[in-house]
Amino acid sequence: MKHGANIYKYAKQIGCSSDEIIDFSSNINLYQLKAMLNITDAEITKYADSNYKTLKKIIAQNYALNKSQIALFNGATSAIYTLLSQLKQTKIVLYAPLYGEYEKAARESKKDIYKINRMQDLYARVPKNSIVIFVNPSTPDGKFYELHELFLYWKKQNCTIVLDESFLEFEEHSSLKEMINEYKKLYIIQSFSKFYSCAGVRIGAIFSHKKSIKKLNIPLWNISSLDVAFLHKRLQDSEFKKKSLKLHKEQKKELMDILKNSQLFEEVFKSDTNFILTKSSKAEQIFSHLLKYKILTRTCGSFEYLSHEYLRFALKDKSSHAELKKAFAGFLESHE
């Protein structure tokens, strides 16, 4: 499985509608407030402001930035490919495991790839003048790293630093955005789909020094007016973040307890975001068994340095957690 939320493939495989599947593979904020948009024909038929000044102003307010430090893209993946294709350095260091599109983008831009197993050798040497890629909190294990020591080392090596902080907001960890003005070769990748619960809205961003942002070659009108209108409304909803964080805390404890008490996993990893990584010698059997209950989870064999013994579960609502608990009990009964 190359990406989460592949519900259509598995719905077809087990002969049901995709709406019937409980998708634990999709790590989107489980608080999904309905956002009613009032879009007029005039707003759709006219050209939008190609600089997206109003949206950038709201993003700047939310993330303590200046508008000049923001570049917007048609999703975070688009931001990744654009950035790596335009960075001139040929050596790139991937702190793995990480989101698979980073390696694909590195190969497409013909970089020389070096990999560091961050779970075992975090402080390994990196080549001078290289690009370093680090996802924080990480995926698929959800660990938050205090990166100030590494950041100083990367600077000493004159590295271009790309940090993906797309899952940072779930537990309000500290960001390295404060270093943008100090170090022009720092780029922060930001996906809005995860925390703001809108995978169908394709807006991602790069935050960087204003001079670095100016150098990026960004297509005009690369975001639709509908996407802009949705995110504009969501970012201005003062209650959304507050209620999301409260629900996240409650449901994370509930899911963690279910996983730990299931007696199915040799290890349940501590998580600093909205998904939890597990390890079991029976992981492949568990995955297949859950599908019988119309429950889809994320296999992690496609991640560097991991294997098919790892499964990742995203937080869901109480009823979905109850179904998962029931399915676990069914697995134990069938394997007695």
VOSETI-36813 format. One record per residue: residue number from 1; residue in one letter; x, y, z of N, C-alpha, C in turn. Coordinates in steps of 0.001 Angstrom, whole numbers, plus 500000, padded with zeros to 6 digits. Example, Ala and Ser with C-alpha at 12.3 -4.5 7.8 and 13.67 -1.06 7.14 Angstrom:
2
1_A_513190_494310_507800_512300_495500_507800_513200_496700_507800
2_S_512850_497750_507080_513670_498940_507140_512900_500030_507870
//
This chain:
336
1_M_500848_498810_500000_500000_500000_500000_500885_501241_500000
2_K_500821_502048_498939_501708_503193_498790_501195_504423_499514
3_H_499919_504490_499794_499350_505658_500445_498100_505233_501188
4_G_497734_506007_502200_496524_505692_502949_495283_506010_502135
5_A_494125_505701_502719_492824_506040_502137_492560_505361_500795
6_N_493133_504178_500551_492895_503450_499299_491638_502595_499448
7_I_490565_503250_499872_489351_502513_500207_488665_501937_498971
8_Y_488834_502558_497819_488121_502114_496615_488615_500743_496159
9_K_489925_500549_496208_490504_499259_495839_489993_498149_496762
10_Y_490024_498398_498048_489644_497349_499007_488134_497149_499075
11_A_487359_498199_498822_485903_498041_498753_485538_497110_497602
12_K_486209_497290_496460_485964_496424_495303_486383_494991_495617
13_Q_487510_494852_496331_488044_493525_496655_487096_492722_497542
14_I_486466_493384_498515_485585_492653_499436_484109_492786_499068
15_G_483832_493506_497956_482470_493565_497438_481518_494424_498234
16_C_481955_495645_498574_481065_496564_499288_481291_497980_498770
17_S_480473_498901_499239_480637_500303_498886_481792_500899_499703
18_S_482500_501866_499133_483592_502514_499870_483077_503213_501133
19_D_481809_503627_501112_481221_504292_502281_481036_503340_503460
20_E_481036_502036_503183_480855_501054_504253_482141_500754_505010
21_I_483281_501135_504442_484564_500822_505061_484918_501845_506136
22_I_485372_501354_507277_485917_502220_508326_487402_502364_508030
23_D_487801_503555_507655_489135_503749_507089_490139_504238_508136
24_F_490771_503293_508837_491810_503626_509798_493146_503949_509106
25_S_493188_503817_507785_494428_504117_507058_494566_505610_506775
26_S_493476_506349_506833_493472_507766_506473_493667_508633_507714
27_N_494796_509348_507758_495150_510110_508954_494704_511574_508869
28_I_493415_511754_508636_492810_513078_508574_492142_513373_509918
29_N_492196_514623_510358_491547_515047_511592_490135_514459_511677
30_L_489836_513761_512781_488527_513106_512883_487402_514090_513188
31_Y_487760_515313_513618_486729_516333_513818_486411_516959_512466
32_Q_485264_516634_511925_484947_517048_510566_483699_517925_510550
33_L_483889_519162_510940_482809_520143_510938_482370_520446_509508
34_K_481070_520535_509301_480576_520897_507975_480810_522386_507739
35_A_481392_522703_506595_481634_524101_506234_480743_524453_505052
36_M_479768_525291_505288_478843_525681_504230_479445_526842_503445
37_L_479663_526629_502155_480240_527660_501311_479148_528324_500475
38_N_479210_529626_500402_478284_530371_499562_479070_530903_498366
39_I_479178_530089_497336_479944_530440_496146_478992_530903_495049
40_T_479224_532081_494503_478389_532596_493425_478997_532242_492071
41_D_478173_532299_491036_478665_532044_489683_479777_533026_489319
42_A_479656_534260_489784_480646_535282_489460_482020_534915_490018
43_E_482029_534317_491216_483303_533943_491828_483987_532811_491068
44_I_483195_531952_490449_483749_530817_489708_484189_531218_488304
45_T_483441_532089_487670_483727_532431_486278_484847_533456_486119
46_K_485100_534256_487152_486173_535258_487016_487508_534688_487489
47_Y_488586_535274_486998_489916_534879_487451_490107_535291_488914
48_A_490702_534385_489683_491030_534718_491067_492297_535562_491098
49_D_492562_536194_492236_493822_536909_492433_494948_535882_492399
50_S_495815_535964_491421_496862_534948_491247_497872_534949_492392
51_N_497907_536003_493178_498815_536062_494330_498164_535562_495622
52_Y_496853_535330_495578_496103_534823_496729_496401_535630_497998
53_K_496341_536961_497867_496728_537846_498967_495870_537662_500208
54_T_494555_537525_500040_493670_537408_501196_493926_536114_501958
55_L_494057_535006_501210_494317_533723_501873_495678_533733_502545
56_K_496681_534284_501889_498015_534353_502495_497993_535174_503779
57_K_497193_536219_503795_497091_537045_505000_496537_536237_506170
58_I_495530_535415_505894_494924_534590_506955_495891_533501_507404
59_I_496594_532875_506444_497602_531857_506794_498707_532493_507631
60_A_499150_533676_507234_500206_534378_507972_499784_534639_509418
61_Q_498537_535016_509612_498032_535272_510962_497989_533990_511785
62_N_497601_532886_511157_497481_531605_511859_498832_530996_512203
63_Y_499836_531246_511364_501130_530588_511536_502256_531558_511932
64_A_501895_532772_512341_502864_533771_512795_503962_534015_511752
65_L_503527_534285_510524_504438_534532_509408_504108_535861_508737
66_N_504911_536225_507770_504584_537328_506865_504099_536738_505549
67_K_503230_537465_504851_502714_536968_503571_503840_536651_502590
68_S_504915_537421_502672_506041_537241_501748_506801_535941_502004
69_Q_506506_535267_503112_507191_534013_503462_506375_532783_503077
70_I_505311_532973_502299_504387_531890_501976_504279_531691_500469
71_A_504426_530447_500027_504143_530064_498639_503081_528971_498677
72_L_502037_529105_497869_500923_528159_497876_500968_527249_496648
73_F_500542_525997_496874_500575_524981_495815_499308_524140_495842
74_N_499124_523390_494747_497976_522495_494631_498236_521217_495438
75_G_498336_521371_496767_498626_520261_497668_500085_520241_498072
76_A_500377_519605_499219_501750_519526_499717_502641_518709_498789
77_T_502079_517681_498148_502874_516867_497235_503388_517695_496058
78_S_502545_518565_495551_502961_519474_494484_504080_520384_494959
79_A_503981_520844_496205_505025_521697_496785_506359_520950_496850
80_I_506302_519680_497242_507515_518857_497358_508205_518711_496004
81_Y_507440_518320_494983_508021_518107_493656_508583_519414_493082
82_T_507837_520509_493278_508302_521800_492758_509604_522220_493426
83_L_509650_522108_494751_510841_522540_495483_512063_521715_495112
84_L_511943_520393_495114_513110_519553_494825_513578_519707_493386
85_S_512670_519997_492483_513077_520184_491087_513838_521489_490891
86_Q_513638_522442_491794_514262_523754_491625_515498_523964_492504
87_L_515693_523123_493510_516902_523218_494316_518077_522654_493516
88_K_519182_523359_493484_520294_522999_492600_521217_521925_493170
89_Q_521233_521757_494483_522133_520767_495081_521806_519375_494545
90_T_522827_518565_494342_522604_517231_493761_522491_516134_494815
91_K_523050_516367_496008_522986_515355_497066_521790_515624_497973
92_I_521029_514564_498276_519867_514722_499139_519859_513620_500190
93_V_519604_513994_501428_519580_513053_502550_518145_512907_503041
94_L_517648_511679_503015_516291_511393_503485_516366_510721_504852
95_Y_515788_511349_505856_515686_510723_507177_514459_509816_507145
96_A_514720_508521_507028_513660_507542_506804_513401_506719_508081
97_P_512206_506104_508162_511109_506127_507190_510436_507496_507115
98_L_509871_507783_505945_509192_509055_505716_508213_508898_504559
99_Y_507437_509931_504304_506466_509973_503217_507153_509638_501898
100_G_506637_508624_501196_507305_508069_500022_507490_509021_498861
101_E_506674_510072_498766_506793_510995_497640_508103_511771_497666
102_Y_508741_511881_498837_510026_512580_498882_511079_511849_498054
103_E_511124_510532_498185_512092_509777_497390_511744_509825_495905
104_K_510448_509724_495576_510033_509802_494179_510406_511147_493574
105_A_510175_512213_494329_510501_513551_493835_512011_513724_493683
106_A_512779_513143_494616_514240_513216_494544_514761_512498_493306
107_R_514178_511328_493020_514595_510567_491829_514209_511313_490553
108_E_513020_511885_490551_512566_512607_489361_513448_513819_489075
109_S_513964_514462_490134_514836_515619_489941_516310_515230_489856
110_K_516535_513891_489726_517880_513340_489485_518898_513699_490577
111_K_518444_513564_491848_519344_513788_492979_520076_512494_493341
112_D_521245_512642_493941_521959_511498_494510_521422_511288_495927
113_I_520782_510139_496151_520033_509929_497392_520875_509201_498442
114_Y_520898_509764_499643_521492_509128_500821_520376_508959_501850
115_K_520391_507845_502556_519338_507598_503545_519928_507394_504929
116_I_519226_507950_505914_519598_507768_507312_518416_507145_508042
117_N_518673_506064_508759_517642_505442_509578_517514_506264_510862
118_R_516572_507194_510872_516441_508106_512014_516031_507383_513294
119_M_515458_506181_513168_515026_505434_514353_516202_504769_515063
120_Q_517329_504626_514345_518494_503960_514935_519771_504802_514910
121_D_519852_505763_513985_521116_506482_513799_520843_507951_513494
122_L_520112_508598_514384_519631_509959_514143_520744_510949_513845
123_Y_521890_510797_514504_522962_511783_514380_524057_511334_513409
124_A_523696_510537_512434_524648_510128_511401_525134_511346_510611
125_R_526326_511229_510071_526917_512323_509301_526143_512566_508004
126_V_526004_513843_507640_525397_514189_506349_526431_514925_505500
127_P_526396_514762_504186_527366_515446_503317_527196_516967_503365
128_K_528296_517689_503243_528224_519138_503177_527485_519568_501910
129_N_526795_520697_502011_526083_521313_500877_524976_520423_500311
130_S_524463_519512_501125_523381_518633_500663_522016_519190_501057
131_I_520982_518564_500530_519610_518843_500960_519251_517789_501996
132_V_518705_518205_503139_518228_517224_504119_516713_517327_504221
133_I_516058_516167_504259_514598_516093_504364_514240_515418_505677
134_F_513420_516083_506477_513016_515518_507763_511536_515818_507983
135_V_510749_514772_508270_509323_514929_508564_509150_514908_510077
136_N_508520_515957_510616_508418_516111_512067_507097_516768_512470
137_P_506208_516038_513174_506315_514650_513614_506427_513694_512432
138_S_507065_512581_512705_507419_511632_511656_506238_510764_511243
139_T_506410_510140_510098_505440_509156_509648_506202_507913_509196
140_P_505759_506703_509549_504436_506394_510093_504372_506249_511615
141_D_505463_506577_512336_505500_506322_513778_505014_507473_514638
142_G_504836_508659_514057_504233_509758_514783_505087_510365_515882
143_K_506411_510254_515770_507292_510789_516811_507676_512234_516516
144_F_507604_513080_517553_508087_514454_517432_509512_514525_517936
145_Y_510378_515175_517147_511788_515316_517484_512110_516773_517837
146_E_512848_516966_518916_513425_518284_519198_514646_518426_518283
147_L_514558_519317_517315_515544_519333_516227_516586_520447_516328
148_H_516615_521203_517400_517528_522344_517446_519001_521920_517317
149_E_519379_520817_517955_520761_520351_517862_521102_519919_516440
150_L_520193_519158_515827_520407_518740_514433_520402_519942_513502
151_F_519518_520883_513767_519429_522083_512929_520767_522826_512902
152_L_521408_522959_514056_522713_523627_514127_523776_522844_513347
153_Y_523695_521511_513431_524640_520674_512684_524422_520834_511178
154_W_523160_520809_510750_522854_520977_509327_523350_522333_508820
155_K_523159_523359_509614_523650_524697_509239_525171_524694_509084
156_K_525835_524038_510031_527299_523958_509981_527760_523268_508702
157_Q_526963_522286_508243_527278_521577_507003_526798_522326_505761
158_N_526238_523525_505980_525724_524361_504872_524639_523643_504065
159_C_523785_522919_504770_522715_522156_504111_521509_523034_503807
160_T_520803_522664_502765_519457_523177_502540_518515_522265_503320
161_I_517705_522846_504177_516898_522064_505119_515429_522121_504718
162_V_514842_520949_504505_513413_520851_504195_512745_520081_505324
163_L_511904_520774_506079_511172_520149_507185_509691_520067_506833
164_D_509126_518902_506995_507687_518720_506776_507006_518704_508136
165_E_506226_519741_508405_505551_519878_509701_504039_519715_509577
166_S_503612_518892_508637_502188_518775_508331_501343_518213_509467
167_F_501972_517464_510390_501213_516881_511504_501492_517587_512831
168_L_502137_518730_512771_502591_519407_513987_501443_519905_514858
169_E_500352_520334_514243_499304_521039_514980_498441_520150_515872
170_F_498480_518850_515666_497612_517983_516458_497934_518032_517952
171_E_499186_518306_518279_499538_518387_519692_500346_519641_520008
172_E_500287_520605_519120_500854_521937_519355_502324_521915_519782
173_H_503102_521099_519084_504540_521088_519339_505182_522346_518755
174_S_506393_522639_519207_507091_523829_518721_507592_523622_517300
175_S_507555_524689_516531_507964_524655_515130_509325_525320_514960
176_L_509997_524988_513855_511242_525682_513517_510996_526835_512534
177_K_509734_527211_512362_509425_528361_511500_510111_529627_511990
178_E_510375_529672_513295_511028_530850_513868_512434_531066_513298
179_M_512997_530035_512673_514348_530125_512117_514374_530587_510657
180_I_513206_530818_510074_513127_531171_508656_513904_532445_508338
181_N_513762_533463_509172_514469_534726_508919_515969_534593_509132
182_E_516339_533703_510043_517758_533521_510382_518499_532720_509323
183_Y_517812_531731_508708_518489_530822_507772_517688_530722_506477
184_K_518225_531320_505427_517490_531424_504166_517312_530074_503469
185_K_518106_529080_503877_518033_527771_503213_517147_526793_503976
186_L_516239_527332_504779_515259_526515_505497_513905_526629_504803
187_Y_513297_525470_504488_511978_525418_503869_511070_524526_504723
188_I_509890_525029_505057_508908_524251_505814_507787_523843_504870
189_I_507531_522536_504774_506394_522036_503983_505178_521945_504902
190_Q_504068_522485_504436_502836_522466_505235_501670_521952_504402
191_S_501075_520843_504858_499815_520370_504272_498683_520890_505142
192_F_497628_521389_504514_496463_521836_505279_495390_520765_505379
193_S_495533_519680_504596_494478_518662_504552_494400_517840_505825
194_K_495526_517658_506534_495555_516753_507691_494791_517326_508871
195_F_495284_518440_509404_494646_519004_510598_493298_519634_510276
196_Y_493192_520268_509112_491951_520974_508787_490914_520087_508103
197_S_491171_518780_508125_490165_517780_507758_489564_518027_506379
198_C_490433_518136_505375_489927_518440_504033_490847_517839_502969
199_A_490913_516508_502917_491789_515843_501954_491415_516179_500512
200_G_490152_516501_500273_489711_516839_498922_490039_518268_498525
201_V_490468_519072_499492_490880_520448_499200_492389_520448_499007
202_R_492830_520782_497820_494249_520618_497472_495016_521921_497650
203_I_495384_522188_498898_496242_523342_499168_497370_522919_500092
204_G_498586_523150_499640_499763_522964_500463_500592_524226_500393
205_A_501610_524322_501239_502411_525538_501253_503874_525237_501528
206_I_504703_526169_501101_506104_526223_501533_506273_527526_502291
207_F_506814_527431_503495_507165_528612_504275_508690_528755_504240
208_S_509160_529932_503906_510608_530146_503855_510907_531640_503901
209_H_512186_531972_503899_512606_533367_503848_512033_534008_502583
210_K_511668_535269_502674_511007_535924_501541_511867_535898_500264
211_K_513183_535952_500411_514058_535904_499230_514045_534508_498605
212_S_513938_533472_499447_513860_532101_498927_512522_531851_498248
213_I_511457_532422_498809_510126_532286_498209_510095_532959_496839
214_K_510722_534114_496721_510736_534853_495448_511399_534063_494332
215_K_512370_533233_494703_513114_532469_493704_512314_531285_493150
216_L_511257_530875_493854_510472_529717_493403_509652_530069_492175
217_N_509662_529172_491225_508871_529349_489999_507530_528657_490195
218_I_506489_529440_490503_505176_528890_490846_504188_529229_489735
219_P_503458_528251_489194_502472_528526_488139_501372_529471_488622
220_L_500861_530282_487717_499731_531145_488060_498471_530310_488279
221_W_497623_530771_489176_496318_530149_489429_496422_528630_489617
222_N_497369_528222_490433_497541_526780_490647_496634_526233_491757
223_I_495778_527096_492307_494792_526678_493310_493423_527168_492859
224_S_492414_526322_492981_491082_526714_492526_490405_527671_493506
225_S_489450_528436_493005_488691_529361_493844_487903_528622_494922
226_L_487451_527400_494608_486706_526612_495588_487608_526183_496746
227_D_488820_525745_496421_489773_525374_497466_490079_526564_498367
228_V_490324_527702_497738_490639_528920_498486_489489_529297_499410
229_A_488258_529249_498899_487095_529627_499698_486925_528713_500910
230_F_487148_527411_500705_487008_526468_501818_488048_526737_502903
231_L_489326_526808_502510_490383_526993_503502_490259_528353_504190
232_H_489851_529358_503428_489607_530691_503989_488616_530586_505149
233_K_487533_529861_504929_486491_529720_505955_486984_528878_507130
234_R_487676_527783_506838_488136_526879_507888_489163_527545_508811
235_L_490093_528296_508225_491125_528958_509020_490570_530063_509907
236_Q_489451_530626_509525_488837_531693_510314_487878_531172_511378
237_D_487688_529870_511421_486786_529277_512421_487548_529101_513736
238_S_487353_529994_514664_488116_529993_515914_487824_528780_516787
239_E_486648_528177_516627_486285_527023_517449_486828_525711_516893
240_F_487165_525694_515609_487576_524440_514982_488814_523852_515647
241_K_489836_524672_515836_491076_524179_516434_490851_523721_517868
242_K_490136_524508_518638_489883_524184_520040_489163_522845_520178
243_K_488115_522651_519405_487331_521413_519483_488115_520232_518914
244_S_488913_520482_517877_489737_519416_517289_490725_518869_518303
245_L_491422_519755_519005_492439_519332_519964_491828_518573_521133
246_K_490664_519006_521568_489973_518322_522674_489567_516907_522258
247_L_488949_516787_521073_488523_515478_520582_489724_514581_520307
248_H_490779_515154_519744_491999_514398_519465_492540_513747_520737
249_K_492625_514504_521799_493165_514004_523060_492329_512847_523596
250_E_491013_512996_523546_490100_511967_524063_490193_510686_523241
251_Q_490140_510829_521917_490103_509658_521048_491460_508974_520931
252_K_492528_509734_521096_493851_509127_521067_494035_508190_522260
253_K_493610_508635_523429_493701_507779_524621_492861_506516_524436
254_E_491655_506683_523868_490766_505551_523654_491385_504530_522701
255_L_491922_505009_521567_492519_504094_520596_493772_503437_521155
256_M_494595_504197_521857_495805_503637_522452_495461_502504_523422
257_D_494425_502704_524231_494003_501665_525187_493521_500412_524456
258_I_492764_500606_523381_492253_499458_522610_493410_498663_522029
259_L_494387_499348_521455_495530_498667_520836_496368_497930_521877
260_K_496621_498587_523006_497449_497969_524043_496757_496782_524705
261_N_495439_496886_524854_494689_495827_525541_494254_494688_524620
262_S_494544_494821_523325_494080_493821_522360_494840_492496_522461
263_Q_496040_492516_523063_496912_491341_523167_497417_490857_521804
264_L_497377_491736_520808_497770_491347_519452_499123_491917_519021
265_F_499634_492888_519770_500822_493606_519306_501975_493481_520297
266_E_503152_493193_519745_504350_493158_520586_504783_494568_520987
267_E_504433_495549_520161_504789_496929_520472_503726_497882_519926
268_V_503332_498833_520770_502460_499941_520367_503264_501207_520631
269_F_503587_501935_519576_504505_503061_519681_503824_504301_520260
270_K_504554_505021_521087_504090_506326_521562_503957_507242_520357
271_S_502905_508022_520312_502677_508892_519160_502469_510332_519607
272_D_502969_511260_518787_502778_512686_519021_501854_513303_517983
273_T_501058_512460_517330_500130_512994_516342_498854_512143_516312
274_N_498155_512100_515177_496817_511497_515145_496800_510085_514549
275_F_497907_509376_514643_497951_507972_514240_498934_507243_515136
276_I_498763_505926_515219_499569_505113_516133_500132_503921_515375
277_L_501442_503724_515473_502120_502610_514820_502184_501410_515768
278_T_501965_500230_515209_502034_498992_515984_502944_497998_515286
279_K_503415_497006_516060_504219_495939_515488_503695_494601_515990
280_S_503498_493670_515063_503027_492335_515421_503528_491319_514400
281_S_503931_490159_514872_504338_489078_513970_503132_488557_513187
282_K_501929_488915_513636_500693_488483_512963_500040_489622_512187
283_A_500803_490663_511887_500237_491871_511280_499482_491592_509977
284_E_500050_490748_509108_499388_490479_507830_498065_489740_508032
285_Q_498036_488836_509016_496794_488134_509338_495769_489100_509929
286_I_496240_490001_510777_495349_490993_511388_494744_491888_510313
287_F_495582_492330_509369_495104_493192_508282_493984_492500_507500
288_S_494204_491251_507119_493211_490504_506338_491935_490268_507151
289_H_492122_489970_508439_490961_489740_509311_490117_491011_509438
290_L_490746_492154_509597_490009_493411_509755_489198_493744_508506
291_L_489734_493385_507337_488993_493640_506102_487647_492905_506084
292_K_487601_491737_506716_486340_490994_506791_485296_491775_507578
293_Y_485767_492622_508476_484878_493490_509262_484706_494862_508595
294_K_485177_494978_507362_485135_496227_506606_485928_497327_507302
295_I_487061_496924_507858_487979_497862_508513_489304_497840_507762
296_L_489751_499020_507336_491004_499131_506593_492031_499866_507447
297_T_493198_499269_507587_494296_499935_508268_495470_500074_507305
298_R_496540_500704_507747_497668_501015_506864_498810_500036_507093
299_T_499114_499242_506090_500300_498389_506170_501528_499270_505940
300_C_502642_498912_506552_503821_499794_506510_505045_499147_505884
301_G_504850_498063_505168_505974_497398_504519_506621_498224_503426
302_S_505907_499229_502908_506465_500072_501847_507380_501156_502401
303_F_507411_501329_503720_508285_502329_504330_509694_501767_504510
304_E_510693_502586_504183_512092_502203_504374_512350_501856_505835
305_Y_513084_500774_506064_513504_500273_507378_512373_499629_508188
306_L_511177_499554_507624_510085_498851_508304_509752_497590_507510
307_S_508768_496841_507984_508390_495586_507330_506881_495414_507421
308_H_506392_494295_506924_504957_494021_506974_504486_493651_508378
309_E_505391_493668_509341_504983_493448_510734_504377_494705_511355
310_Y_504464_495819_510618_503991_497091_511161_502647_497486_510541
311_L_501725_497908_511404_500442_498453_510975_500250_499807_511642
312_R_499636_500724_510927_499352_502046_511493_497848_502270_511551
313_F_497392_502788_512685_495975_503059_512897_495783_504556_513146
314_A_494935_505194_512329_494603_506600_512552_493441_506704_513535
315_L_493380_507807_514243_492289_508021_515187_490959_508138_514449
316_K_489924_507528_515031_488574_507641_514488_487603_507951_515619
317_D_486304_507920_515329_485312_508241_516355_485023_507031_517240
318_K_484208_507227_518255_483944_506182_519255_483332_504932_518646
319_S_482394_505114_517731_481742_503942_517140_482723_503129_516287
320_S_483615_503813_515579_484632_503121_514778_485615_502381_515678
321_H_485993_503005_516784_486880_502348_517748_486213_501103_518331
322_A_484899_501194_518590_484166_500052_519135_484166_498888_518149
323_E_484020_499196_516846_484045_498154_515816_485429_497518_515727
324_L_486458_498330_515881_487825_497807_515854_488056_496869_517035
325_K_487601_497267_518191_487745_496437_519393_487034_495099_519214
326_K_485856_495144_518620_485082_493921_518355_485820_493016_517366
327_A_486410_493629_516337_487149_492852_515337_488388_492208_515953
328_F_489070_492905_516844_490225_492337_517542_489813_491124_518363
329_A_488693_491251_519053_488195_490131_519862_487883_488933_518964
330_G_487328_489215_517781_487026_488143_516829_488286_487443_516342
331_F_489351_488222_516180_490629_487631_515761_491147_486678_516833
332_L_491113_487087_518085_491591_486243_519174_490783_484942_519260
333_E_489468_485059_519110_488603_483880_519176_488909_482893_518049
334_S_489180_483428_516872_489429_482552_515714_490821_481945_515705
335_H_491694_482428_516594_493064_481921_516639_493397_481252_517974
336_E_492372_480890_518699_492611_480183_519971_493021_478730_519715
//
